Amino acid sequence: FTSPALSSVVTSATGGTLAAGTYYYVVTAIFSQGESTRSNELSVVTTGTTSSNTVTWAAVSGATGYRIYRGTTPAGQDTYYAVGAVTSFVDTGAAGTAGTPPSGNTTVNSIAMTVSGREDMDFESIGGLIASVTSGTVVSQSLKIVGTGTFTIVVKLKKTY
């Protein structure tokens, strides 16, 4: 999955309930297959007790939404806000969801395959991979596939006696 890039975090002294301090943000992109890794991290310093922060990032092709993660230490994001297919978010200090950004891509899809034959025959499987990739790269580890695109798995069976 492609990770978004944060472009800015701008603070305002009004519009929220964020206390004075430094806030650190990263964003991830959400796809139908899972969540991307974190973006670059940006921070902002607020003053007073009524601050709000506007976080802006570049759109990622194919993303169905984003999660904005906030923390008060570098790489210490522990709260996130799920938003739709937008490219900015105003953090007013409202309660978010507890959670940390993934350190690697997460995937929710998998394929399981079982090959069987008649009892009086043994089969040896010879695996192969044909991939039509629309974007990204493909890595084949045995029959484990990591990548983006449309994949076809071809398994040839050889009868052994």
Salt bridges, closest charged atoms under 4 A:
GLU35 OE1 - ARG67 NH1 3.28
ASP91 OD2 - ARG70 NH1 2.85
ASP120 OD2 - ARG118 NH2 2.78
GLU124 OE1 - LYS158 NZ 3.89
